[in-house]
Amino acid sequence: MDAYFASVEQRDHPEYQGKPVIVGGLPDKRGVVAACSYEARQFGIHSAMSSSRAYSLCPSAIFIRPRIDIYREVSTEIQSIFKRYTDLVEPLSLDEAYLDVTECTEFQGSATLIARSIKKTIKEETELTASAGVSYNKFLAKIASDMDKPDGCYLITPEQGEKFVELLEVRKFHGVGKATEAKMKSLGINTGADLKQWSENALVKNFGKAGRHYFQISRGIDHRPVRNDRIRKSIGCETTFQEDISDVEVMLNKLDYLSEKVFLKLNEKGFSAKTVTLKVKYDNFDLITRCVTSENSIKGADEMMGILGELLQKTEAGARKVRLLGVSVSKLDPMHQVSTGQSSGDEQLKLL
């Protein structure tokens, strides 16, 4: 979906249309941007940015607290549209999913025409726009979905796949974050073509198990099936400080920020959680974790922050300098159930 949370708000409040809308924490409190409209993006605002920073970039923006229940209801409507075409639907969040349409007979099996039909139906029934990426595997379908936003439909054929990846900057690879991108660039890997020059062993040596994945996708290969029974185990965020810190107050402020980000992601993906885990990496790269499991689900970011404050006291933070803090939640329970089914085997796949 295109700017999903913000688009729902603009749909439900016509007076917001054409204006910069930010869904997330309010700027006068420690909060983060969960989503923003395309009008807000023109000011350099993006998801996971602090709300105070977003306000400084666009003081005229409309800030709205998330209405997760509404977004979840609309997501259910959209999921039902997907399932008119295939049972093989793998949701990634409330606004994104993989579809395997290999066995779909609509439009004589044309994945591109199926994608256009789904987009048209979503627009007619929800008044929202979606962008589709069409290809023969998950990696390329995901990249294609971002190529022509908003309201786009982009196709990468099997004949185009390997060459397409060669021309792609590694920062646009789904799953390559800032730290991995920086490491790749330090090794002279700037594009898919550069990545393709490396042997699998060399990539594993430098990037661990992920190196095997990078070796495959640099050649346009991704054998992961679309799974409608996928179980998510945890959700988290972390930050690495530019300089190692020993000020506990600064750490608590950062944990407050991370807890709100994690809770927003938890809600967006439709889960509740019972376990909170704190990760601390000291200046000598020693890594420790501390966790607490509650009998009941965590009710909000404030409750999560209270737990994190107690966990931080059980570390050597302050006595020792810290270079990284991380927050994650686990023991997840879905707030709505996803139906299960079988994957379509090893044949050529057509994915949206």
Buried (B, 14 or more C-beta within 10 A) or exposed (E): BBBBBBBBBBBEEEEBEEBBBBBBBBBEEBBBBBBBBBBBBEBEBEBEBBBBBBBEBBEEBBBBEBBBEEBBEBBEEBBEBBBEBBBBBBBEBBBBBBBBBBBBEBBEEBBBBBBBBBBEBBEEEBEBBBBBBBBBBBBBBBBBBEBBBEEBBBBBEEEBBBEBBBEBEBBBBEEBEEEBBEEBBEBEBBBBBBBBEBEEEEBBEBBEEBBBBBBBBBBBBBEBBBBBEEEBEBBBBBBEBEEBBEEBEEBBEBBBBBBBBBBBBBBBBBBBBBBBBBBBBBBEEEEEEBBBEBEEBBEEBEBBBBBBBEBBEEBEBBEBBBBBBBBBBBBBEEBEEBEEBEBBEEEEBBBB
